[in-house]
Each structure stands twice: as structure tokens, then as C-alpha cells.
Amino acid sequence: MRIDIITVLPELLESPFGASILKRAIDKGLVAIGLHNLRDYATSRYKQVDDYAFGGGAGMVMMPEPLDRCLEDLTSKCTYDEIIYMTPDGETLNQSMANRLSLSKNLLIICGHYKGIDQRIRDLWVTREISIGDYVLSGGELGAAVLCDAIIRLIPGVLNDETSALTDTFQDNLLAPPVYTRPREFKGKHVPEVLLSGNFKKIEAWREEQALLRTRQRRPDLLQDPPPAKSD
């Protein structure tokens, strides 16, 4: 998979891709990340990429010309499955969306700043608009990093245990059950006996019961729709 990211702050994204699972995925050649500085496509003396909004109001808007030049350049070299704009008014990211996007070959992500990007770029270029939650960040970079992490960890070979991602919270519309490790007793708290029994059928039933209980208590909204059927 290849993911290209358009940003005015490429240095903000260097750290997320330089450590842990994302770095290992890049080092293994399972994903390639391209960071593209939008200012490289600005033609003014001061590399301006924003201007005042028509109609007045506070805040600046990212100009269409630099973005259009950047998009023209990148799409002339690569065919993208999706051109994504990170924006608070986009579709809220969830596990199902991450699953689908992880099957893509090439993705292009636009990181907004200021009051956002000129609507004409959204109309002409963007195929999908994604939000990571009902709040506003200073720019789209952190949201793009979250999206990339959610996608990349699902690519086969990225995680050491390829079944790990399949048991994550939200994969079956349920929150994950409690987990425990050694020691068996810690500050008066004991590991549930069923997990020490070696009876994997009972352990699996306990985990399903706990996952359902936790979901009912913390995220009952997830139970409004039936979970997807599990394949044999």
C-alpha cells in the first residue's frame, strides 16, 4: 500500500511514522508513506497557501491553486483508490471503515489547516471526507496519523500475530473483554479462574459474555445494529 499525505507541516508527521508498528510496516516494505509539503506548490514569494475568506469572518482559508497543482502532480504519477480530506464535518472514522480502506492499494490524504480548504477543491477532487471525532484540531495532520495507524495495522504481515487485529474492540460491534497477565494476584486482585482453567471453550464463552456486558454498560449504541455474521 502507498499513502501520500499533503500537509503544510510535514515535520508534524515524521514522528508517528518513525516509531513502533508504523515504522516496522514501512521497514518491511508493506506500506510506503509520502509526505508532500504544500508550500512547494505555492508560487508566491512567501510561499503563501492561505487567504482571507470571501464574505468576511475570522480565520484564513487554504487557497485552491497550490492544492490543485499538488493534486495534479500526484495523480499524474499514481492512481488513487480514494482522495481523502480530513475534516470535522466528514464521515466519522470507525473500524468498519478502516477495514475497507486497508484493502486499498493507494490512498491520498489532504490535511486542512486554518478554517479549512476552498470548497472547490472538495468538489473537484475529494472522494471521501473523514473525521476522527466531534471536535476540532489545529490541523488535519494528527487526524491523518490516526487514520493511517488504524489502516496500516490491518495489513497482513504488519502485526506479529495476524489474528490480533481480528479480535480488537469494534471488530464485531463489541468492546473488547478485560485482559490479564502475570502475576495471578496483584494487590488483592485475582485473575478470573476461568482464564487459568485451560478450557478454551469456557474461556471463549467468558470473553464473549464479558465483551457483551462491557458493551452494554459503556457503549449500548453499538448494540442497536446486529453484529456482522462470523464466517466459518
Stockholm file with secondary structure:
# STOCKHOLM 1.0

chainA/1-232         MRIDIITVLPELLESPFGASILKRAIDKGLVAIGLHNLRDYATSRYKQVDDYAFGGGAGMVMMPEPLDRCLEDLTSKCTYDEIIYMTPDGETLNQSMANRLSLSKNLLIICGHYKGIDQRIRDLWVTREISIGDYVLSGGELGAAVLCDAIIRLIPGVLNDETSALTDTFQDNLLAPPVYTRPREFKGKHVPEVLLSGNFKKIEAWREEQALLRTRQRRPDLLQDPPPAKSD
#=GR chainA/1-232 SS CEEEEEESCTHHHHTGGGSHHHHHHHHTTSCEEEEEEGGGGCCSTTCCCEEECTTCCSSEEECHHHHHHHHHHHHHHCCCSEEEEEEEEEEECCHHHHHHHTTCSEEEEEECBTTCBCHHHHHHTCSEEEESSSSCCSBSHHHHHHHHHHHHTTSTTSSSSTTTGGGSTTTTSSCCCCCCCSCSEETTEECCGGGGSCCHHHHHHHHHHHHHHHHHHHCGGGGSSCCCCCCC
#=GC SS_cons         CEEEEEESCTHHHHTGGGSHHHHHHHHTTSCEEEEEEGGGGCCSTTCCCEEECTTCCSSEEECHHHHHHHHHHHHHHCCCSEEEEEEEEEEECCHHHHHHHTTCSEEEEEECBTTCBCHHHHHHTCSEEEESSSSCCSBSHHHHHHHHHHHHTTSTTSSSSTTTGGGSTTTTSSCCCCCCCSCSEETTEECCGGGGSCCHHHHHHHHHHHHHHHHHHHCGGGGSSCCCCCCC
//
